[in-house]
Each structure stands twice: as C-alpha cells, then as structure tokens.
Amino acid sequence: MEINNQSIIGEIVAENYKTASVFKKHKIDFCCNGNRTIADASKKRQLNEKELINELQEAVAHKGNAEIDFKAFPLDLLADYIEKTHHRYVDSKIAEITPYVQRIASVHGDNHPELFEVERLFQESAGDLSAHLRKEELMLFPYIRQLVKAQMSGGKKPVTKMGDAKDYIALMEDDHTVEGDRFRTISDLTDSYNPPADACNTYRVTFSLLQEFEEDLHRHIHLENNILFPKAIDLTESIAD
C-alpha cells in the first residue's frame, strides 16, 4: 500500500483500518473529513508529513489481527453489516447511556457544570441519530439493495422516492458531519473522556460508555462515507435509467 502526501485520508483507512489508530492519535478526522490529503491534514494539525507517513506505513506493516476487508464486500452485504452491527449498537447504547448522563449531570453538575452541556449534546445526538438511522434503513439502504439486484440481473435503475441518490447521500454525509462535530465537542468538554479526581464509579462508567460510543460512531461513519456511499454512487451511475 503506497502512502504519500497526496494520499486521501479516507481512502487510506478504507484500504487498511489499522491506520485509523494513527489518525486518532493525532486527532485527524478520517470519517467525516476523510476527503483531505495527508498534506492538508498535516498542515492543519502542524505535523511533520514524513513522520506521519512513516507512522502510517508502520501501522500497515504491523502483523496484528487481520482486519476485515470491507472494500471487498458486495454493497448489499455491507449495508446489511452496517445496519445489523452499527445501527443496532447505536439504538441499544442510546437507551443505556441516556440515564447515565442524566444522573451524573444531576449529581455532579454543581461542581462540574460542563456535564449539563454534555447531557444536552448527547440528548440532541440521540434524537438526530435515531432519525438518521431510520432514513437510511427505510430509504437509502433498500435502494442500494435494489441497485445490486439491477446490476446482477441487467435490469434498469430502480425508481426511488428520495430523489437523486447522490443528493440524498450528501444529506446523510451532512448528518455525519454534525455528529462528528457534536462528539468532538463532548470529547473536549470531558477532557477526552478523562474523569476528574472526585468522579464516582457512575461518572467513570459514563465517560467510558461515551468514549466507546464515539469510537463506534467513527468506524460506522467511515464505512459509509469512505466505502458504501462512493461505491453506491458509482453503481448508480453505471446502471441505465
């Protein structure tokens, strides 16, 4: 895998997810803003390009547990995987985390007023993400599955009520950007999920759950923005009306 300063971040991670840890280390967004080059990201973060490239190459060369090659998945299978793995995770964790953020804000908010903002942001995320997932499950993902069937059968492009697929995908990507920004703010407010010295066990568990939620969200958005959506657009354009 060749990596240079003009390599696109999202494409690097799509090719080998081991590189995600390097981008996370340097706080480089590889999911919502994965369309930047190494050169652009290095300049913004004031990093040495060559050192960053070396770290990425070391991550790729590392012989750890093999990563799933999601780029090789048929599009309908990838949509199924995202829905059954990441969508279900979001739904279950929203229900689990919500009472935790409410409780620590209520109990510790006087000493740590940032917790009220964390609670507000998470509640906003819970509502917006739930609506976003349903739009994908009811509109976009079924359309992607129909595209795959049309490709396999040699049929025509399926009719959709959502308008132009490229425009609809752009709306989904906009939603992703909002969530990425929102959780970046939550991370900043919580000092990257490091609980203060006076934190009780519930406080610490809540921060761990929020961090896990954000990490899953990054992978979830990466699979859609950098793999599923570009391939779906290519497939749409390759099938006759």
CYANA upper distance limits for C-alpha pairs under 8 A (distance plus 0.5 A):
  1 MET  CA     60 VAL  CA      8.29
  3 ILE  CA      7 SER  CA      6.38
  3 ILE  CA     12 ILE  CA      8.17
  3 ILE  CA     53 ILE  CA      7.11
  3 ILE  CA     56 LEU  CA      8.34
  3 ILE  CA     57 GLN  CA      7.73
  4 ASN  CA     38 ILE  CA      7.75
  4 ASN  CA     53 ILE  CA      7.18
  5 ASN  CA     37 THR  CA      7.01
  5 ASN  CA     38 ILE  CA      5.23
  5 ASN  CA     39 ALA  CA      5.36
  5 ASN  CA     49 GLU  CA      7.21
  5 ASN  CA     53 ILE  CA      7.99
  6 GLN  CA     37 THR  CA      5.62
  6 GLN  CA     38 ILE  CA      6.36
  6 GLN  CA     39 ALA  CA      6.70
  7 SER  CA     11 GLU  CA      8.08
  7 SER  CA     12 ILE  CA      7.61
  7 SER  CA     37 THR  CA      5.83
  7 SER  CA     38 ILE  CA      6.40
  8 ILE  CA     12 ILE  CA      6.78
  8 ILE  CA     34 GLY  CA      7.51
  8 ILE  CA     35 ASN  CA      6.38
  8 ILE  CA     36 ARG  CA      6.04
  8 ILE  CA     37 THR  CA      4.93
  8 ILE  CA     38 ILE  CA      6.96
  9 ILE  CA     13 VAL  CA      6.93
  9 ILE  CA     30 PHE  CA      6.41
  9 ILE  CA     34 GLY  CA      5.60
  9 ILE  CA     35 ASN  CA      6.76
  9 ILE  CA     36 ARG  CA      6.42
  9 ILE  CA     37 THR  CA      6.33
  9 ILE  CA     38 ILE  CA      6.85
 10 GLY  CA     14 ALA  CA      6.55
 10 GLY  CA     30 PHE  CA      5.94
 10 GLY  CA     31 CYS  CA      6.97
 10 GLY  CA     33 ASN  CA      8.30
 10 GLY  CA     34 GLY  CA      4.58
 10 GLY  CA     35 ASN  CA      6.34
 10 GLY  CA     36 ARG  CA      8.17
 10 GLY  CA    222 HIS  CA      7.87
 10 GLY  CA    226 ASN  CA      6.06
 11 GLU  CA     15 GLU  CA      6.58
 11 GLU  CA     34 GLY  CA      8.10
 11 GLU  CA     35 ASN  CA      8.46
 11 GLU  CA    226 ASN  CA      7.04
 12 ILE  CA     16 ASN  CA      6.78
 12 ILE  CA     17 TYR  CA      8.35
 12 ILE  CA     19 THR  CA      7.70
 13 VAL  CA     17 TYR  CA      5.25
 13 VAL  CA     18 LYS  CA      7.79
 13 VAL  CA     19 THR  CA      6.24
 13 VAL  CA     20 ALA  CA      6.42
 13 VAL  CA     30 PHE  CA      7.78
 14 ALA  CA     70 PHE  CA      8.16
 14 ALA  CA     71 LYS  CA      7.36
 14 ALA  CA    222 HIS  CA      8.15
 14 ALA  CA    223 LEU  CA      8.03
 14 ALA  CA    226 ASN  CA      6.79
 14 ALA  CA    227 ILE  CA      7.04
 15 GLU  CA     69 ASP  CA      8.24
 15 GLU  CA     71 LYS  CA      7.74
 16 ASN  CA     60 VAL  CA      7.27
 16 ASN  CA     67 GLU  CA      7.86
 16 ASN  CA     69 ASP  CA      8.35
 17 TYR  CA     67 GLU  CA      7.29
 18 LYS  CA     22 VAL  CA      8.39
 18 LYS  CA     59 ALA  CA      6.37
 18 LYS  CA     60 VAL  CA      6.78
 18 LYS  CA     67 GLU  CA      7.98
 19 THR  CA     23 PHE  CA      7.20
 19 THR  CA     56 LEU  CA      6.11
 19 THR  CA     59 ALA  CA      6.21
 19 THR  CA     60 VAL  CA      7.03
 20 ALA  CA     24 LYS  CA      6.60
 20 ALA  CA     30 PHE  CA      7.72
 21 SER  CA     25 LYS  CA      6.59
 22 VAL  CA     26 HIS  CA      7.05
 22 VAL  CA     55 GLU  CA      7.33
 22 VAL  CA     56 LEU  CA      6.92
 22 VAL  CA     59 ALA  CA      8.04
 23 PHE  CA     27 LYS  CA      6.49
 23 PHE  CA     28 ILE  CA      5.39
 23 PHE  CA     29 ASP  CA      7.43
 23 PHE  CA     30 PHE  CA      7.34
 24 LYS  CA     28 ILE  CA      6.41
 24 LYS  CA     29 ASP  CA      7.76
 26 HIS  CA     45 ARG  CA      8.23
 28 ILE  CA     41 ALA  CA      7.36
 28 ILE  CA     45 ARG  CA      8.17
 29 ASP  CA     33 ASN  CA      6.08
 29 ASP  CA     34 GLY  CA      6.96
 30 PHE  CA     34 GLY  CA      4.77
 30 PHE  CA     35 ASN  CA      8.48
 30 PHE  CA    222 HIS  CA      7.56
 31 CYS  CA    218 HIS  CA      6.54
 31 CYS  CA    219 ARG  CA      7.92
 31 CYS  CA    221 ILE  CA      6.16
 31 CYS  CA    222 HIS  CA      4.89
 31 CYS  CA    225 ASN  CA      7.10
 31 CYS  CA    226 ASN  CA      7.65
 32 CYS  CA    173 GLU  CA      7.83
 32 CYS  CA    176 HIS  CA      6.70
 32 CYS  CA    177 THR  CA      5.79
 32 CYS  CA    180 GLY  CA      6.99
 32 CYS  CA    221 ILE  CA      7.40
 32 CYS  CA    222 HIS  CA      7.82
 32 CYS  CA    225 ASN  CA      7.60
 33 ASN  CA    177 THR  CA      8.31
 34 GLY  CA    226 ASN  CA      7.78
 36 ARG  CA     40 ASP  CA      6.61
 36 ARG  CA     41 ALA  CA      7.04
 37 THR  CA     41 ALA  CA      6.78
 38 ILE  CA     42 SER  CA      6.40
 38 ILE  CA     49 GLU  CA      7.56
 38 ILE  CA     53 ILE  CA      8.44
 39 ALA  CA     43 LYS  CA      6.65
 39 ALA  CA     49 GLU  CA      6.98
 40 ASP  CA     44 LYS  CA      6.79
 41 ALA  CA     45 ARG  CA      6.64
 42 SER  CA     46 GLN  CA      6.09
 42 SER  CA     47 LEU  CA      5.18
 42 SER  CA     48 ASN  CA      6.95
 42 SER  CA     49 GLU  CA      6.29
 42 SER  CA     52 LEU  CA      8.28
 43 LYS  CA     47 LEU  CA      6.83
 47 LEU  CA     51 GLU  CA      8.41
 47 LEU  CA     52 LEU  CA      7.72
 48 ASN  CA     52 LEU  CA      6.75
 49 GLU  CA     53 ILE  CA      6.65
 50 LYS  CA     54 ASN  CA      6.62
 51 GLU  CA     55 GLU  CA      6.76
 52 LEU  CA     56 LEU  CA      6.78
 53 ILE  CA     57 GLN  CA      6.65
 54 ASN  CA     58 GLU  CA      6.64
 55 GLU  CA     59 ALA  CA      6.75
 56 LEU  CA     60 VAL  CA      6.80
 57 GLN  CA     61 ALA  CA      6.65
 58 GLU  CA     62 HIS  CA      6.58
 69 ASP  CA     73 PHE  CA      7.76
 70 PHE  CA     78 LEU  CA      7.63
 70 PHE  CA    223 LEU  CA      8.27
 70 PHE  CA    227 ILE  CA      8.24
 71 LYS  CA    227 ILE  CA      6.89
 73 PHE  CA     77 LEU  CA      6.69
 73 PHE  CA     78 LEU  CA      6.25
 74 PRO  CA     78 LEU  CA      6.75
 75 LEU  CA     79 ALA  CA      6.66
 75 LEU  CA    144 ILE  CA      7.60
 75 LEU  CA    145 ARG  CA      7.87
 75 LEU  CA    148 VAL  CA      7.53
 75 LEU  CA    228 LEU  CA      7.09
 75 LEU  CA    231 LYS  CA      8.02
 75 LEU  CA    232 ALA  CA      7.76
 76 ASP  CA     80 ASP  CA      6.70
 76 ASP  CA    141 PHE  CA      8.31
 76 ASP  CA    144 ILE  CA      6.95
 76 ASP  CA    145 ARG  CA      5.48
 76 ASP  CA    148 VAL  CA      7.13
 77 LEU  CA     81 TYR  CA      6.60
 78 LEU  CA     82 ILE  CA      6.66
 78 LEU  CA    228 LEU  CA      7.58
 79 ALA  CA     83 GLU  CA      6.64
 79 ALA  CA    141 PHE  CA      6.69
 79 ALA  CA    144 ILE  CA      8.35
 79 ALA  CA    228 LEU  CA      7.87
 80 ASP  CA     84 LYS  CA      6.49
 81 TYR  CA     85 THR  CA      6.21
 81 TYR  CA     86 HIS  CA      8.24
 82 ILE  CA     86 HIS  CA      5.70
 82 ILE  CA     87 HIS  CA      6.96
 82 ILE  CA    220 HIS  CA      7.47
 82 ILE  CA    223 LEU  CA      8.26
 83 GLU  CA     87 HIS  CA      5.26
 83 GLU  CA     88 ARG  CA      7.16
 83 GLU  CA    137 GLU  CA      7.85
 84 LYS  CA     88 ARG  CA      6.17
 85 THR  CA     89 TYR  CA      6.64
 86 HIS  CA     90 VAL  CA      6.67
 86 HIS  CA    216 ASP  CA      7.81
 86 HIS  CA    217 LEU  CA      8.30
 86 HIS  CA    220 HIS  CA      6.58
 87 HIS  CA     91 ASP  CA      6.82
 87 HIS  CA    133 LEU  CA      7.12
 88 ARG  CA     92 SER  CA      6.65
 89 TYR  CA     93 LYS  CA      6.45
 90 VAL  CA     94 ILE  CA      6.46
 90 VAL  CA    213 PHE  CA      8.13
 91 ASP  CA     95 ALA  CA      7.18
 91 ASP  CA    130 SER  CA      7.66
 92 SER  CA     96 GLU  CA      6.91
 93 LYS  CA     97 ILE  CA      6.29
 93 LYS  CA    213 PHE  CA      7.92
 94 ILE  CA     98 THR  CA      6.34
 94 ILE  CA    126 ALA  CA      6.64
 95 ALA  CA     99 PRO  CA      8.16
 96 GLU  CA    100 TYR  CA      7.93
 97 ILE  CA    101 VAL  CA      6.86
 97 ILE  CA    206 THR  CA      7.42
 97 ILE  CA    209 LEU  CA      7.36
 97 ILE  CA    210 LEU  CA      7.99
 98 THR  CA    102 GLN  CA      6.82
 98 THR  CA    122 PHE  CA      8.20
 98 THR  CA    123 GLN  CA      7.79
 99 PRO  CA    103 ARG  CA      6.52
100 TYR  CA    104 ILE  CA      6.79
100 TYR  CA    202 THR  CA      7.74
100 TYR  CA    203 TYR  CA      8.42
100 TYR  CA    206 THR  CA      6.36
101 VAL  CA    105 ALA  CA      6.62
101 VAL  CA    115 LEU  CA      8.21
101 VAL  CA    118 VAL  CA      7.98
101 VAL  CA    119 GLU  CA      5.92
101 VAL  CA    122 PHE  CA      8.48
101 VAL  CA    206 THR  CA      7.06
102 GLN  CA    106 SER  CA      6.67
102 GLN  CA    119 GLU  CA      6.72
103 ARG  CA    107 VAL  CA      6.57
104 ILE  CA    108 HIS  CA      5.91
104 ILE  CA    109 GLY  CA      7.42
104 ILE  CA    115 LEU  CA      7.71
104 ILE  CA    202 THR  CA      7.75
104 ILE  CA    203 TYR  CA      6.44
105 ALA  CA    109 GLY  CA      5.02
105 ALA  CA    113 PRO  CA      8.19
105 ALA  CA    115 LEU  CA      5.54
105 ALA  CA    116 PHE  CA      5.91
105 ALA  CA    119 GLU  CA      7.36
108 HIS  CA    112 HIS  CA      6.40
108 HIS  CA    113 PRO  CA      8.30
108 HIS  CA    115 LEU  CA      8.12
109 GLY  CA    113 PRO  CA      5.15
109 GLY  CA    114 GLU  CA      7.69
109 GLY  CA    115 LEU  CA      6.19
109 GLY  CA    116 PHE  CA      6.82
113 PRO  CA    117 GLU  CA      7.99
114 GLU  CA    118 VAL  CA      6.85
114 GLU  CA    189 LEU  CA      6.85
114 GLU  CA    190 THR  CA      8.36
115 LEU  CA    119 GLU  CA      6.58
116 PHE  CA    120 ARG  CA      6.72
117 GLU  CA    121 LEU  CA      6.55
118 VAL  CA    122 PHE  CA      6.58
118 VAL  CA    186 ILE  CA      6.30
118 VAL  CA    189 LEU  CA      7.71
119 GLU  CA    123 GLN  CA      6.63
120 ARG  CA    124 GLU  CA      6.77
121 LEU  CA    125 SER  CA      6.64
121 LEU  CA    182 ARG  CA      7.29
121 LEU  CA    186 ILE  CA      7.78
122 PHE  CA    126 ALA  CA      6.53
123 GLN  CA    127 GLY  CA      6.91
124 GLU  CA    128 ASP  CA      6.65
125 SER  CA    129 LEU  CA      6.16
125 SER  CA    179 GLU  CA      7.23
125 SER  CA    182 ARG  CA      8.04
126 ALA  CA    130 SER  CA      6.55
127 GLY  CA    131 ALA  CA      6.93
128 ASP  CA    132 HIS  CA      6.58
129 LEU  CA    133 LEU  CA      6.56
129 LEU  CA    179 GLU  CA      8.41
130 SER  CA    134 ARG  CA      6.92
131 ALA  CA    135 LYS  CA      6.90
132 HIS  CA    136 GLU  CA      6.97
132 HIS  CA    172 MET  CA      7.93
132 HIS  CA    175 ASP  CA      7.82
133 LEU  CA    137 GLU  CA      6.61
134 ARG  CA    138 LEU  CA      6.33
135 LYS  CA    139 MET  CA      6.06
135 LYS  CA    140 LEU  CA      7.34
136 GLU  CA    140 LEU  CA      5.21
136 GLU  CA    141 PHE  CA      6.06
137 GLU  CA    141 PHE  CA      5.95
137 GLU  CA    142 PRO  CA      7.38
138 LEU  CA    142 PRO  CA      7.05
139 MET  CA    143 TYR  CA      6.87
139 MET  CA    162 MET  CA      7.43
140 LEU  CA    144 ILE  CA      6.78
140 LEU  CA    162 MET  CA      8.49
140 LEU  CA    165 ALA  CA      8.41
140 LEU  CA    168 TYR  CA      8.43
140 LEU  CA    169 ILE  CA      8.41
141 PHE  CA    145 ARG  CA      6.80
142 PRO  CA    146 GLN  CA      6.76
143 TYR  CA    147 LEU  CA      6.68
143 TYR  CA    158 PRO  CA      7.91
143 TYR  CA    160 THR  CA      7.51
144 ILE  CA    148 VAL  CA      6.88
144 ILE  CA    232 ALA  CA      7.06
145 ARG  CA    149 LYS  CA      6.91
146 GLN  CA    150 ALA  CA      6.65
146 GLN  CA    158 PRO  CA      6.91
147 LEU  CA    151 GLN  CA      6.65
147 LEU  CA    157 LYS  CA      7.07
147 LEU  CA    158 PRO  CA      7.06
147 LEU  CA    235 LEU  CA      7.69
147 LEU  CA    236 THR  CA      7.44
148 VAL  CA    152 MET  CA      6.71
149 LYS  CA    153 SER  CA      6.56
149 LYS  CA    155 GLY  CA      8.36
150 ALA  CA    154 GLY  CA      6.09
150 ALA  CA    155 GLY  CA      5.02
150 ALA  CA    156 LYS  CA      6.53
150 ALA  CA    157 LYS  CA      6.98
150 ALA  CA    158 PRO  CA      7.81
150 ALA  CA    239 ILE  CA      8.23
151 GLN  CA    155 GLY  CA      6.99
151 GLN  CA    239 ILE  CA      7.40
156 LYS  CA    239 ILE  CA      6.89
156 LYS  CA    240 ALA  CA      5.99
156 LYS  CA    241 ASP  CA      6.00
157 LYS  CA    236 THR  CA      7.71
157 LYS  CA    239 ILE  CA      6.12
157 LYS  CA    240 ALA  CA      6.29
157 LYS  CA    241 ASP  CA      5.48
158 PRO  CA    241 ASP  CA      8.37
162 MET  CA    168 TYR  CA      7.27
163 GLY  CA    167 ASP  CA      8.04
163 GLY  CA    168 TYR  CA      7.59
164 ASP  CA    168 TYR  CA      6.83
165 ALA  CA    169 ILE  CA      6.56
165 ALA  CA    233 ILE  CA      7.72
165 ALA  CA    236 THR  CA      8.17
166 LYS  CA    170 ALA  CA      6.74
166 LYS  CA    233 ILE  CA      6.65
167 ASP  CA    171 LEU  CA      6.97
168 TYR  CA    172 MET  CA      6.99
169 ILE  CA    173 GLU  CA      6.72
169 ILE  CA    229 PHE  CA      7.25
170 ALA  CA    174 ASP  CA      6.70
171 LEU  CA    175 ASP  CA      6.90
172 MET  CA    176 HIS  CA      6.87
173 GLU  CA    177 THR  CA      6.79
173 GLU  CA    225 ASN  CA      7.26
174 ASP  CA    178 VAL  CA      6.93
175 ASP  CA    179 GLU  CA      6.93
176 HIS  CA    180 GLY  CA      6.58
176 HIS  CA    221 ILE  CA      7.12
177 THR  CA    181 ASP  CA      6.63
178 VAL  CA    182 ARG  CA      6.56
179 GLU  CA    183 PHE  CA      6.61
180 GLY  CA    184 ARG  CA      6.62
180 GLY  CA    218 HIS  CA      8.26
181 ASP  CA    185 THR  CA      6.83
182 ARG  CA    186 ILE  CA      6.93
183 PHE  CA    187 SER  CA      6.52
183 PHE  CA    214 GLU  CA      7.11
184 ARG  CA    188 ASP  CA      6.75
185 THR  CA    189 LEU  CA      6.64
186 ILE  CA    190 THR  CA      6.71
187 SER  CA    191 ASP  CA      6.58
187 SER  CA    192 SER  CA      5.07
187 SER  CA    193 TYR  CA      6.54
187 SER  CA    211 GLN  CA      8.38
188 ASP  CA    192 SER  CA      6.32
190 THR  CA    194 ASN  CA      6.72
190 THR  CA    195 PRO  CA      7.59
190 THR  CA    207 PHE  CA      8.26
191 ASP  CA    195 PRO  CA      8.26
192 SER  CA    211 GLN  CA      8.49
193 TYR  CA    207 PHE  CA      5.74
193 TYR  CA    208 SER  CA      7.42
193 TYR  CA    210 LEU  CA      8.10
193 TYR  CA    211 GLN  CA      6.82
194 ASN  CA    207 PHE  CA      7.75
195 PRO  CA    199 ALA  CA      6.48
195 PRO  CA    203 TYR  CA      7.60
195 PRO  CA    204 ARG  CA      6.42
195 PRO  CA    207 PHE  CA      7.45
199 ALA  CA    203 TYR  CA      5.98
199 ALA  CA    204 ARG  CA      6.91
200 CYS  CA    204 ARG  CA      6.91
201 ASN  CA    205 VAL  CA      6.56
202 THR  CA    206 THR  CA      6.55
203 TYR  CA    207 PHE  CA      6.98
204 ARG  CA    208 SER  CA      6.79
205 VAL  CA    209 LEU  CA      6.65
206 THR  CA    210 LEU  CA      6.68
207 PHE  CA    211 GLN  CA      6.63
208 SER  CA    212 GLU  CA      6.67
209 LEU  CA    213 PHE  CA      6.55
210 LEU  CA    214 GLU  CA      6.72
211 GLN  CA    215 GLU  CA      6.73
212 GLU  CA    216 ASP  CA      6.71
213 PHE  CA    217 LEU  CA      6.63
214 GLU  CA    218 HIS  CA      6.72
215 GLU  CA    219 ARG  CA      7.04
216 ASP  CA    220 HIS  CA      6.53
217 LEU  CA    221 ILE  CA      6.49
218 HIS  CA    222 HIS  CA      6.51
219 ARG  CA    223 LEU  CA      6.74
220 HIS  CA    224 GLU  CA      7.11
221 ILE  CA    225 ASN  CA      6.32
221 ILE  CA    226 ASN  CA      8.49
222 HIS  CA    226 ASN  CA      5.93
222 HIS  CA    227 ILE  CA      7.82
223 LEU  CA    227 ILE  CA      5.81
223 LEU  CA    228 LEU  CA      6.65
224 GLU  CA    228 LEU  CA      5.12
224 GLU  CA    229 PHE  CA      6.01
225 ASN  CA    229 PHE  CA      6.04
225 ASN  CA    230 PRO  CA      7.60
226 ASN  CA    230 PRO  CA      7.06
227 ILE  CA    231 LYS  CA      6.71
228 LEU  CA    232 ALA  CA      6.53
229 PHE  CA    233 ILE  CA      6.71
230 PRO  CA    234 ASP  CA      6.77
231 LYS  CA    235 LEU  CA      6.60
232 ALA  CA    236 THR  CA      6.59
233 ILE  CA    237 GLU  CA      6.78
234 ASP  CA    238 SER  CA      6.76
235 LEU  CA    239 ILE  CA      7.00
